[in-house]
Amino acid sequence: MRTLSHALLLAVFLGAVAAAAAAFAENVDPGGTDAQYAWGENVGWINAEPQGEGGSGVQVSGSAVTGWMWGENIGWINMSCTNRGTCGTTAYGVTNDGTGKLAGYAWGENVGWISFSCENTSACGASPYGVQIDGATGLWSGHAWGENIGWISFTNVPAAQRVTTDDGDGVAGSADNCDFDSNVSQTNTDAAPLPNPTPVVPDTTVPKSDAFGDACDADDDNDAVLDTDEPAGCNGSAALNPLGADSDGDRVRDGAECAMGSAPSNPASRPPIPSFANDTDHDTLSDVFEGTIGSNPNDPDSDDDGINDAIEYKGHSTSPTSVDSDGDGCYDDSEVASVNSDKLVNGIDLYVTSIGIGSPGNATVDANKDRSVNVADLYIVATNFTTIACP
Protein backbone atom coordinates (compact mmCIF):
# COMPACT_ATOMS: atom_id res chain seq x y z
CA MET A 1 0.00 0.00 0.00
CA ARG A 2 1.33 3.42 -0.86
CA THR A 3 2.20 5.68 2.03
CA LEU A 4 0.52 9.07 2.32
CA SER A 5 3.76 10.79 1.28
CA HIS A 6 3.97 8.68 -1.84
CA ALA A 7 0.38 9.50 -2.70
CA LEU A 8 1.05 13.21 -2.25
CA LEU A 9 4.18 13.02 -4.39
CA LEU A 10 2.25 11.23 -7.08
CA ALA A 11 -0.50 13.84 -6.96
CA VAL A 12 2.07 16.62 -7.38
CA PHE A 13 3.64 14.78 -10.28
CA LEU A 14 0.35 14.21 -12.03
CA GLY A 15 -0.64 17.83 -11.65
CA ALA A 16 2.64 18.97 -13.13
CA VAL A 17 2.31 16.82 -16.20
CA ALA A 18 -1.45 16.96 -16.72
CA ALA A 19 -1.37 19.49 -19.55
CA ALA A 20 1.30 17.65 -21.48
CA ALA A 21 -0.19 14.24 -20.77
CA ALA A 22 -3.14 14.90 -23.04
CA ALA A 23 -0.81 14.69 -26.00
CA PHE A 24 0.72 11.43 -24.80
CA ALA A 25 -2.16 9.18 -23.69
CA GLU A 26 -0.67 5.91 -22.50
CA ASN A 27 -1.05 2.59 -24.33
CA VAL A 28 0.21 0.33 -21.54
CA ASP A 29 -1.71 -2.55 -19.91
CA PRO A 30 -4.29 -2.97 -22.69
CA GLY A 31 -6.18 -5.65 -20.79
CA GLY A 32 -6.50 -3.66 -17.59
CA THR A 33 -4.73 -6.38 -15.61
CA ASP A 34 -1.95 -4.29 -14.02
CA ALA A 35 0.58 -5.35 -16.66
CA GLN A 36 2.52 -2.14 -16.09
CA TYR A 37 5.47 -2.64 -13.73
CA ALA A 38 9.26 -2.79 -13.80
CA TRP A 39 11.49 -3.43 -10.81
CA GLY A 40 14.49 -1.35 -9.76
CA GLU A 41 17.05 -3.34 -7.79
CA ASN A 42 17.66 -0.38 -5.49
CA VAL A 43 14.47 1.64 -5.87
CA GLY A 44 11.55 -0.79 -5.96
CA TRP A 45 8.49 -0.65 -8.20
CA ILE A 46 8.31 1.56 -11.28
CA ASN A 47 4.87 2.08 -12.81
CA ALA A 48 4.36 2.67 -16.55
CA GLU A 49 0.68 3.56 -16.08
CA PRO A 50 0.66 5.65 -12.90
CA GLN A 51 -2.69 7.34 -13.46
CA GLY A 52 -4.64 4.33 -14.66
CA GLU A 53 -6.37 3.70 -17.95
CA GLY A 54 -6.16 6.65 -20.36
CA GLY A 55 -4.14 8.85 -18.02
CA SER A 56 -0.54 9.92 -18.10
CA GLY A 57 1.87 7.08 -18.65
CA VAL A 58 4.05 5.48 -21.28
CA GLN A 59 3.13 5.74 -24.97
CA VAL A 60 4.90 3.42 -27.43
CA SER A 61 5.07 4.05 -31.18
CA GLY A 62 7.15 2.49 -33.90
CA SER A 63 9.82 5.15 -33.54
CA ALA A 64 9.80 6.30 -29.92
CA VAL A 65 8.67 5.85 -26.36
CA THR A 66 7.17 8.99 -24.83
CA GLY A 67 5.29 9.87 -21.67
CA TRP A 68 6.22 9.08 -18.07
CA MET A 69 6.89 6.32 -15.59
CA TRP A 70 6.56 6.75 -11.81
CA GLY A 71 8.90 5.22 -9.26
CA GLU A 72 7.46 4.67 -5.81
CA ASN A 73 10.72 5.87 -4.27
CA ILE A 74 12.22 8.06 -6.99
CA GLY A 75 9.38 10.11 -8.47
CA TRP A 76 8.76 10.60 -12.15
CA ILE A 77 10.84 9.37 -15.07
CA ASN A 78 10.54 11.37 -18.29
CA MET A 79 10.84 9.12 -21.35
CA SER A 80 11.35 11.93 -23.87
CA CYS A 81 12.19 15.62 -24.08
CA THR A 82 9.12 15.99 -26.32
CA ASN A 83 6.89 15.56 -23.27
CA ARG A 84 7.58 19.11 -22.12
CA GLY A 85 8.97 20.64 -25.30
CA THR A 86 12.51 20.89 -23.94
CA CYS A 87 14.35 19.23 -26.82
CA GLY A 88 15.89 22.52 -27.88
CA THR A 89 17.70 22.70 -24.56
CA THR A 90 18.53 19.03 -24.00
CA ALA A 91 17.58 16.52 -26.66
CA TYR A 92 16.99 13.04 -25.29
CA GLY A 93 14.49 10.23 -25.41
CA VAL A 94 13.91 6.51 -25.66
CA THR A 95 13.73 5.31 -29.26
CA ASN A 96 12.17 2.28 -30.91
CA ASP A 97 13.79 0.94 -34.06
CA GLY A 98 10.42 -0.30 -35.34
CA THR A 99 11.03 -3.90 -34.28
CA GLY A 100 10.74 -3.22 -30.55
CA LYS A 101 14.45 -2.77 -29.85
CA LEU A 102 14.74 0.24 -27.56
CA ALA A 103 17.68 2.61 -27.17
CA GLY A 104 18.39 6.12 -25.93
CA TYR A 105 17.86 7.69 -22.52
CA ALA A 106 15.12 8.61 -20.08
CA TRP A 107 15.55 11.24 -17.35
CA GLY A 108 14.65 10.68 -13.72
CA GLU A 109 13.86 13.89 -11.87
CA ASN A 110 15.72 12.64 -8.79
CA VAL A 111 18.02 9.97 -10.22
CA GLY A 112 19.47 11.30 -13.49
CA TRP A 113 19.97 9.41 -16.73
CA ILE A 114 18.56 5.96 -17.41
CA SER A 115 19.98 4.13 -20.41
CA PHE A 116 17.83 1.65 -22.32
CA SER A 117 20.64 0.06 -24.34
CA CYS A 118 24.33 -0.66 -23.95
CA GLU A 119 24.69 0.55 -27.53
CA ASN A 120 24.20 4.11 -26.29
CA THR A 121 27.81 4.12 -25.11
CA SER A 122 29.22 1.20 -27.14
CA ALA A 123 29.65 -0.67 -23.87
CA CYS A 124 27.99 -3.93 -24.89
CA GLY A 125 31.24 -5.87 -24.74
CA ALA A 126 31.70 -5.14 -21.06
CA SER A 127 28.06 -5.24 -20.00
CA PRO A 128 25.47 -6.24 -22.61
CA TYR A 129 21.99 -5.02 -21.74
CA GLY A 130 18.93 -3.52 -23.35
CA VAL A 131 15.15 -3.44 -23.41
CA GLN A 132 13.06 -5.17 -26.07
CA ILE A 133 9.31 -5.12 -26.76
CA ASP A 134 7.85 -8.20 -28.45
CA GLY A 135 5.98 -6.91 -31.49
CA ALA A 136 3.38 -9.69 -31.41
CA THR A 137 2.58 -9.67 -27.69
CA GLY A 138 3.64 -6.19 -26.58
CA LEU A 139 5.55 -7.70 -23.66
CA TRP A 140 8.63 -5.79 -22.44
CA SER A 141 11.79 -7.62 -21.40
CA GLY A 142 15.43 -6.95 -20.57
CA HIS A 143 17.13 -4.34 -18.40
CA ALA A 144 17.81 -0.59 -18.33
CA TRP A 145 20.67 0.99 -16.39
CA GLY A 146 20.34 4.02 -14.13
CA GLU A 147 23.52 5.96 -13.58
CA ASN A 148 22.63 6.43 -9.91
CA ILE A 149 20.20 3.58 -9.21
CA GLY A 150 21.62 0.54 -11.00
CA TRP A 151 19.51 -2.03 -12.84
CA ILE A 152 15.85 -1.66 -13.75
CA SER A 153 14.38 -5.00 -14.80
CA PHE A 154 11.49 -5.48 -17.17
CA THR A 155 11.92 -9.25 -16.91
CA ASN A 156 12.28 -10.07 -13.21
CA VAL A 157 8.70 -9.14 -12.46
CA PRO A 158 5.71 -11.47 -11.90
CA ALA A 159 4.54 -12.48 -15.37
CA ALA A 160 1.08 -10.91 -15.02
CA GLN A 161 2.53 -7.54 -14.02
CA ARG A 162 5.29 -7.10 -16.61
CA VAL A 163 4.88 -4.00 -18.74
CA THR A 164 2.78 -4.78 -21.81
CA THR A 165 1.67 -2.41 -24.55
CA ASP A 166 -0.72 -2.47 -27.51
CA ASP A 167 -1.31 -0.07 -30.40
CA GLY A 168 -5.08 -0.29 -30.02
CA ASP A 169 -6.00 -1.05 -33.63
CA GLY A 170 -7.69 -4.36 -32.80
CA VAL A 171 -5.36 -6.38 -35.03
CA ALA A 172 -3.41 -8.85 -32.94
CA GLY A 173 -0.05 -10.54 -33.15
CA SER A 174 1.64 -11.39 -36.44
CA ALA A 175 -1.44 -10.31 -38.42
CA ASP A 176 -0.70 -6.67 -37.56
CA ASN A 177 1.49 -4.97 -40.18
CA CYS A 178 2.38 -2.21 -37.71
CA ASP A 179 3.28 -3.64 -34.32
CA PHE A 180 3.47 -0.32 -32.49
CA ASP A 181 1.32 2.10 -34.51
CA SER A 182 -2.45 1.92 -34.89
CA ASN A 183 -3.31 0.88 -38.44
CA VAL A 184 -6.94 -0.22 -38.36
CA SER A 185 -7.22 -0.54 -42.15
CA GLN A 186 -3.88 -2.39 -42.44
CA THR A 187 -3.21 -0.35 -45.60
CA ASN A 188 0.19 -1.11 -47.12
CA THR A 189 0.56 0.97 -50.27
CA ASP A 190 3.86 -0.40 -51.55
CA ALA A 191 2.61 -4.01 -51.40
CA ALA A 192 -0.75 -3.34 -53.05
CA PRO A 193 -1.37 -5.34 -56.27
CA LEU A 194 -0.43 -3.46 -59.44
CA PRO A 195 -3.41 -2.59 -61.68
CA ASN A 196 -4.14 -4.27 -64.99
CA PRO A 197 -6.86 -3.53 -67.55
CA THR A 198 -10.08 -5.51 -67.07
CA PRO A 199 -10.50 -8.48 -67.34
CA VAL A 200 -6.86 -9.17 -66.49
CA VAL A 201 -6.43 -9.67 -62.75
CA PRO A 202 -4.12 -7.34 -60.81
CA ASP A 203 -0.42 -8.18 -60.56
CA THR A 204 0.42 -9.42 -57.07
CA THR A 205 4.17 -9.72 -57.66
CA VAL A 206 5.47 -6.30 -56.62
CA PRO A 207 9.26 -6.02 -57.11
CA LYS A 208 9.83 -3.44 -54.38
CA SER A 209 7.48 -3.96 -51.47
CA ASP A 210 7.72 -4.45 -47.72
CA ALA A 211 5.62 -5.84 -44.90
CA PHE A 212 5.13 -2.53 -43.08
CA GLY A 213 1.76 -0.80 -43.16
CA ASP A 214 1.57 2.85 -44.07
CA ALA A 215 1.13 3.88 -40.44
CA CYS A 216 4.66 2.73 -39.61
CA ASP A 217 6.39 3.01 -42.99
CA ALA A 218 8.60 6.05 -43.57
CA ASP A 219 8.31 5.54 -47.34
CA ASP A 220 4.77 4.37 -48.11
CA ASP A 221 5.33 3.92 -51.84
CA ASN A 222 8.93 2.63 -51.65
CA ASP A 223 10.16 5.12 -54.23
CA ALA A 224 13.29 5.96 -52.21
CA VAL A 225 11.90 9.37 -51.21
CA LEU A 226 10.78 9.61 -47.60
CA ASP A 227 7.15 10.62 -47.10
CA THR A 228 8.32 13.62 -45.10
CA ASP A 229 10.45 14.80 -48.05
CA GLU A 230 7.86 14.34 -50.79
CA PRO A 231 6.02 17.65 -50.22
CA ALA A 232 9.22 19.56 -51.00
CA GLY A 233 9.85 17.74 -54.27
CA CYS A 234 13.36 17.79 -55.75
CA ASN A 235 15.31 19.33 -58.62
CA GLY A 236 12.79 22.17 -58.81
CA SER A 237 9.75 19.91 -59.04
CA ALA A 238 6.35 20.40 -57.49
CA ALA A 239 5.30 18.34 -54.48
CA LEU A 240 5.43 14.58 -55.01
CA ASN A 241 2.82 11.95 -54.27
CA PRO A 242 3.76 9.96 -51.15
CA LEU A 243 1.37 7.20 -52.20
CA GLY A 244 2.54 7.00 -55.82
CA ALA A 245 6.07 5.91 -56.68
CA ASP A 246 5.95 7.65 -60.07
CA SER A 247 4.29 11.00 -59.45
CA ASP A 248 4.37 12.22 -63.05
CA GLY A 249 3.64 8.87 -64.73
CA ASP A 250 6.73 8.93 -66.91
CA ARG A 251 7.72 5.44 -65.71
CA VAL A 252 10.82 6.60 -63.92
CA ARG A 253 10.30 6.33 -60.19
CA ASP A 254 10.55 9.48 -58.10
CA GLY A 255 13.65 8.47 -56.12
CA ALA A 256 15.61 7.76 -59.29
CA GLU A 257 14.64 11.10 -60.77
CA CYS A 258 15.68 12.93 -57.61
CA ALA A 259 19.03 11.15 -57.64
CA MET A 260 19.65 11.63 -61.35
CA GLY A 261 18.71 15.29 -61.71
CA SER A 262 15.30 15.27 -63.40
CA ALA A 263 12.02 16.63 -62.04
CA PRO A 264 9.69 13.82 -60.89
CA SER A 265 6.56 15.96 -61.17
CA ASN A 266 7.16 16.73 -64.86
CA PRO A 267 6.68 13.85 -67.36
CA ALA A 268 8.77 15.73 -69.94
CA SER A 269 11.73 15.66 -67.58
CA ARG A 270 13.48 12.30 -67.44
CA PRO A 271 17.04 11.36 -66.43
CA PRO A 272 19.52 12.13 -69.22
CA ILE A 273 21.01 9.24 -71.20
CA PRO A 274 24.81 9.29 -70.89
CA SER A 275 27.09 9.17 -73.92
CA PHE A 276 28.68 5.84 -74.89
CA ALA A 277 32.01 7.20 -73.73
CA ASN A 278 30.62 7.70 -70.23
CA ASP A 279 28.65 4.46 -70.12
CA THR A 280 31.00 1.53 -70.61
CA ASP A 281 28.34 -1.19 -70.39
CA HIS A 282 25.70 0.83 -72.27
CA ASP A 283 22.98 0.24 -69.71
CA THR A 284 22.00 3.96 -69.70
CA LEU A 285 23.53 4.53 -66.27
CA SER A 286 26.80 6.46 -66.44
CA ASP A 287 29.93 4.85 -65.04
CA VAL A 288 30.16 7.61 -62.44
CA PHE A 289 26.57 7.14 -61.31
CA GLU A 290 26.96 3.37 -61.09
CA GLY A 291 29.82 4.01 -58.70
CA THR A 292 27.42 5.84 -56.40
CA ILE A 293 24.91 2.98 -56.24
CA GLY A 294 27.42 0.13 -56.15
CA SER A 295 26.58 -1.48 -59.48
CA ASN A 296 29.21 -2.67 -61.97
CA PRO A 297 29.86 -0.12 -64.76
CA ASN A 298 31.26 -2.94 -66.89
CA ASP A 299 28.21 -5.18 -66.63
CA PRO A 300 24.71 -4.07 -67.74
CA ASP A 301 23.19 -6.60 -65.33
CA SER A 302 25.34 -6.43 -62.24
CA ASP A 303 23.46 -9.06 -60.25
CA ASP A 304 22.78 -11.34 -63.26
CA ASP A 305 19.09 -11.54 -62.46
CA GLY A 306 17.96 -10.98 -66.03
CA ILE A 307 16.95 -7.33 -65.58
CA ASN A 308 19.14 -4.49 -66.84
CA ASP A 309 20.62 -2.27 -64.09
CA ALA A 310 18.93 0.89 -65.36
CA ILE A 311 15.54 -0.81 -65.65
CA GLU A 312 15.87 -1.98 -62.07
CA TYR A 313 17.01 1.31 -60.65
CA LYS A 314 14.91 3.75 -62.64
CA GLY A 315 11.83 1.71 -63.42
CA HIS A 316 11.29 -0.47 -60.36
CA SER A 317 13.39 0.94 -57.48
CA THR A 318 14.97 -2.50 -57.16
CA SER A 319 18.66 -2.95 -56.48
CA PRO A 320 20.98 -3.72 -59.41
CA THR A 321 23.18 -5.61 -56.94
CA SER A 322 20.57 -7.89 -55.34
CA VAL A 323 18.50 -10.62 -56.98
CA ASP A 324 15.75 -10.17 -54.37
CA SER A 325 15.63 -6.48 -53.50
CA ASP A 326 12.72 -6.65 -51.09
CA GLY A 327 13.74 -9.93 -49.47
CA ASP A 328 10.34 -11.58 -49.94
CA GLY A 329 11.71 -14.80 -51.45
CA CYS A 330 10.56 -13.90 -54.96
CA TYR A 331 13.42 -12.83 -57.21
CA ASP A 332 13.31 -9.45 -58.93
CA ASP A 333 13.21 -10.95 -62.43
CA SER A 334 10.14 -13.03 -61.59
CA GLU A 335 8.37 -10.10 -59.96
CA VAL A 336 9.07 -7.85 -62.96
CA ALA A 337 8.13 -10.47 -65.58
CA SER A 338 5.03 -11.87 -63.87
CA VAL A 339 2.16 -9.48 -64.59
CA ASN A 340 -0.79 -11.31 -63.05
CA SER A 341 -1.69 -13.04 -59.79
CA ASP A 342 -0.37 -16.58 -60.24
CA LYS A 343 3.17 -15.65 -59.11
CA LEU A 344 4.62 -17.57 -62.06
CA VAL A 345 6.23 -16.38 -65.28
CA ASN A 346 4.57 -18.32 -68.07
CA GLY A 347 2.52 -18.10 -71.26
CA ILE A 348 -0.23 -16.14 -69.56
CA ASP A 349 2.21 -13.32 -68.87
CA LEU A 350 3.35 -13.43 -72.50
CA TYR A 351 -0.27 -13.16 -73.62
CA VAL A 352 -1.10 -10.29 -71.26
CA THR A 353 1.99 -8.42 -72.43
CA SER A 354 1.42 -9.13 -76.13
CA ILE A 355 -2.09 -7.69 -76.24
CA GLY A 356 -0.65 -4.30 -75.36
CA ILE A 357 2.05 -4.24 -78.05
CA GLY A 358 2.07 -1.14 -80.20
CA SER A 359 0.55 1.16 -77.60
CA PRO A 360 1.73 2.96 -74.48
CA GLY A 361 -0.15 0.25 -72.63
CA ASN A 362 -0.35 -0.33 -68.92
CA ALA A 363 2.70 0.52 -66.82
CA THR A 364 2.41 -2.90 -65.16
CA VAL A 365 3.15 -4.79 -68.41
CA ASP A 366 5.73 -2.27 -69.62
CA ALA A 367 8.52 -4.28 -67.99
CA ASN A 368 11.39 -2.11 -69.18
CA LYS A 369 9.49 1.15 -68.46
CA ASP A 370 10.26 2.75 -71.82
CA ARG A 371 6.65 4.01 -72.07
CA SER A 372 5.74 1.53 -74.79
CA VAL A 373 4.69 -2.12 -74.71
CA ASN A 374 6.86 -3.84 -77.29
CA VAL A 375 8.98 -6.88 -78.08
CA ALA A 376 11.56 -5.80 -75.49
CA ASP A 377 8.93 -6.40 -72.80
CA LEU A 378 8.07 -9.77 -74.33
CA TYR A 379 11.76 -10.65 -74.25
CA ILE A 380 11.96 -9.94 -70.52
CA VAL A 381 8.97 -12.19 -69.89
CA ALA A 382 10.17 -14.98 -72.20
CA THR A 383 13.69 -15.10 -70.77
CA ASN A 384 12.43 -15.34 -67.21
CA PHE A 385 9.99 -18.25 -67.53
CA THR A 386 9.75 -20.33 -64.38
CA THR A 387 7.69 -23.28 -63.18
CA ILE A 388 8.30 -22.44 -59.54
CA ALA A 389 5.78 -20.03 -58.06
CA CYS A 390 6.94 -17.27 -55.78
CA PRO A 391 6.06 -17.64 -52.09
Helices and strands as residue ranges (DSSP letters): H 4-21, G 22-24, E 37-40, E 44-47, E 58-60, E 64-71, E 75-78, G 81-83, E 94-96, E 102-108, E 112-115, G 118-120, E 131-133, E 140-146, E 150-153, G 159-161, G 173-175, G 189-191, G 214-216, G 230-232, H 254-260, G 276-278, H 287-293, H 309-310, I 311-316, H 332-337, H 347-354, H 375-382
